[in-house]
Amino acid sequence: QQPVQSPQAVILREGEDAVINCSSSKALYSVHWYRQKHGEAPVFLMILLKGGEQKGHEKISASFNEKKQQSSLYLTASQLSYSGTYFCGSLVYGGSQGNLIFGKGTKLSVKP
Amino acid sequence: DAGVIQSPRHEVTEMGQEVTLRCKPISGHNSLFWYRQTMMRGLELLIYFNNNVPIDDSGMPEDRFSAKMPNASFSTLKIQPSEPRDSAVYFCASSETGMGRQYFGPGTRLTVT
């Protein structure tokens, strides 16, 4: 039931782009994205509620394909501050309302 | 707003001792979540409250773990007796609704020796 994230880790140079994928074996009601820096708490980035919906935060955007039960996070022109671990959390149809299940995370390192 | 407040920030205890973690959610939020984070298992939901009522405790590992929310501004997570495998960072989070954005507290790093 845990969503699968890929890749597990990625290293970028400043200014490069990256895509993080999150897929579920169950029908998704919504997808949350959070970023966690080392030693800190996860911080909310965005929620996606509809199929095909896209949202943005800084130069970070995401899409949600309800049919394919997957979401992708797009990081454009990465900055040093983007470094951290990115988690997707899924709310599935039929699950209890607050039962957000997180993937194992994707560790992103942005180098100068 | 002070955000979600957790105490203590660090706890070191010996196996067999009782541990109580505390959380104060953001005022006005009616949903509260307890998570556990380890390298091996990642970020796991332990229990979720809505309007002070436990809605889903399927993630509570075993009877040694218990959680309460006596009022809208306070929750506790208790482990009795504690074991070394309980060592982890425990986060409390709150949100306006069960399905909305969650605000995480700074976490409590628990070490059981």
Interface residues (C-beta under 8 A of the other chain):
Chain A: Q2 Y29 S30 H32 Y34 E40 A41 P42 V43 F44 I47 F87 L91 S96 Q97 G98 N99 L100 I101 F102 G103 K104 G105
Chain B: S31 F33 G42 L43 E44 L45 Y48 N50 I55 D56 S58 F91 S95 G98 M99 G100 R101 Q102 Y103 F104 G105 P106 G107
